[in-house]
Amino acid sequence: MQNSYVYILSNKNDNVLYIGVTSNIVKRVYEHKNKLVEGFTEKYNIEKLVYYEIFDDIELAIEREKQLKNWHKDWKRNLITSFNEEWKGLYNEISKL
């Protein structure tokens, strides 16, 4: 069974957030980092992975993505900080998954 992921990306200054869902987090974050995804993340230079969750079921991941997108920005920031206190980029960590 393939894992699914909900992830949050930020820009260099950590003031813009993007939430997404994918079945291949390494590939997807690579695409964002290298501006291969047109749209919001490209426009606002959002490329730093700061948070992720792993799911066994894509439907649960999609449900969680929708939930997080409805959260207030402060709630999202607190979630990220509880997971990644320094808001460091996590791409190298996930590339080992």
C-alpha positions as CSV (number, residue, x, y, z in Angstrom):
1,M,0.0,0.0,0.0
2,Q,1.3,3.4,-0.9
3,N,1.4,6.2,1.7
4,S,-0.2,9.6,1.1
5,Y,0.9,12.9,2.6
6,V,-0.5,16.2,3.6
7,Y,2.2,18.8,3.5
8,I,2.8,22.5,4.2
9,L,5.3,24.6,2.3
10,S,6.4,28.1,3.2
11,N,8.4,30.8,1.5
12,K,11.9,32.0,2.6
13,N,10.5,34.5,5.1
14,D,7.9,32.0,6.5
15,N,5.0,34.4,5.9
16,V,3.1,32.6,3.2
17,L,1.8,29.0,3.6
18,Y,0.6,26.4,1.1
19,I,-1.1,23.2,2.0
20,G,-1.2,20.2,-0.4
21,V,-1.7,16.5,-0.6
22,T,0.2,14.0,-2.6
23,S,1.1,10.3,-2.9
24,N,4.8,11.1,-3.7
25,I,6.0,13.8,-1.4
26,V,9.6,13.7,-2.5
27,K,8.7,14.3,-6.2
28,R,6.0,16.9,-5.3
29,V,8.3,19.0,-3.1
30,Y,11.0,18.7,-5.7
31,E,8.6,20.1,-8.3
32,H,7.7,23.0,-6.0
33,K,11.3,23.7,-5.2
34,N,12.3,23.8,-8.9
35,K,9.3,25.9,-10.0
36,L,7.9,23.0,-12.1
37,V,4.4,23.7,-10.6
38,E,2.7,26.7,-12.1
39,G,0.5,28.8,-9.9
40,F,0.5,29.9,-6.3
41,T,3.7,28.3,-5.1
42,E,5.6,29.5,-8.2
43,K,4.2,33.0,-7.9
44,Y,5.1,33.4,-4.2
45,N,8.3,31.4,-4.2
46,I,7.0,28.8,-1.9
47,E,9.4,26.0,-1.8
48,K,10.4,25.1,1.8
49,L,8.7,22.0,3.3
50,V,8.0,22.8,6.9
51,Y,5.4,20.2,7.9
52,Y,4.0,16.9,6.8
53,E,1.7,14.1,7.9
54,I,1.7,10.5,6.6
55,F,-1.5,8.6,5.9
56,D,-2.3,5.0,4.7
57,D,-5.4,6.2,2.9
58,I,-5.6,8.9,0.4
59,E,-9.1,9.8,1.3
60,L,-8.0,10.5,4.9
61,A,-5.2,12.6,3.6
62,I,-7.6,14.6,1.4
63,E,-9.9,15.1,4.4
64,R,-7.1,16.3,6.6
65,E,-5.9,18.7,3.8
66,K,-9.4,20.3,3.7
67,Q,-9.5,20.6,7.4
68,L,-6.1,22.3,7.6
69,K,-7.0,24.7,4.8
70,N,-10.0,25.9,6.9
71,W,-7.8,26.6,9.9
72,H,-6.8,30.1,10.9
73,K,-3.2,31.1,10.0
74,D,-2.2,31.2,13.7
75,W,-3.4,27.6,14.2
76,K,-1.4,26.5,11.2
77,R,1.7,28.3,12.4
78,N,1.3,26.6,15.9
79,L,0.9,23.2,14.2
80,I,4.1,23.7,12.2
81,T,6.0,25.0,15.3
82,S,5.0,22.0,17.3
83,F,6.3,19.7,14.6
84,N,9.3,21.8,13.4
85,E,10.2,24.3,16.1
86,E,12.8,26.1,14.0
87,W,10.8,26.0,10.7
88,K,13.8,24.4,9.0
89,G,13.4,22.9,5.5
90,L,12.5,19.2,5.7
91,Y,13.2,18.2,2.1
92,N,16.4,16.3,3.0
93,E,14.6,14.4,5.7
94,I,11.7,13.3,3.5
95,S,14.0,12.3,0.7
96,K,15.0,9.4,2.9
97,L,11.4,8.1,3.4
